[in-house]
């Protein structure tokens, strides 16, 4: 079976219970995008899926992404994956939107993760302190923080057992040796419940949108043994650099170039030793508490020194 056909079968399976979809039509749409317009398969699949979502009058959360697989919370390191979790409800928070029925924190022996349960999903209420098997939930990501969403396809089964919750806080001490692309002044999709970073003015799910400015740093910190990927959200970036979001926007407007913000930040922080503490989400450490341990130095020398420790 060809790769295009396999993707077509997957999309067809998602919508077959909602509308009359012909798998050959799905395959033809994918082939046109991939072969004629040279669209990458992932983007082509999202585009075709969005077409059928609109035709069916559904939201993405109303359909399954395919067969879900059992996972631990520490395994969550990609958005838009469908998984099964066995987790304990650690705490519930007050929803900030009428579209959300419940929001809170789940935990298992490998760590913790935020969850959102949509109001329209009509799922049973979760209770603090209870343990549940949650089948067919979808992962999401915002500024390095991963979360899961419970939707109309999710199956909830309460378990008569307790579950130990692990500590996912990490401490990294070392040289900040690199700042990755996607750092500095960025734009995010403004659509409700979507925080994806725009690429050339496009959201992978919602297409061309105006976008809202945000500030972040995606850094690599080397402790001499391992290289750790660390994300600084807007607040952490402002505190680390002394540069506010509004100042960053003004800087980019004056230069007519948003990349100047990343360049300024890179010059300020690369080649400096830090102690960073924060929760771990997948492969990322989210910087909550940061302490500078030394002034700027040559990053190549720091990397050599860190590797020799």
Secondary structure, 3 states (H helix, E strand, C coil): CCHHHHHHHHHHHHHCCCCCCCHHHHHHHHHHHHHHCCCCHHHHHHHHHHHHHHHHCCCHHHCCCCCCEECCHHHCCCCCCEEEEEEEEEEEECCCCCCEEEEEEEEECCEEEEEEEEHHHCCCCCCCCCEEEEEEEEEEEECCEEEEEECCCCEEEEECCCCCCCCCEEEEEEEEEEECCCCEEEEECCCCCCCCECECCEECCCEECCCEEEEEEEEEEECCCCEEEEEECHHHHHHHHCCCHHHHHHHHHHHCCCHHHHHHHHHHHCCEEEEEEEEEECCEEECCEEEECCCCCCHHHHHHHHHCC
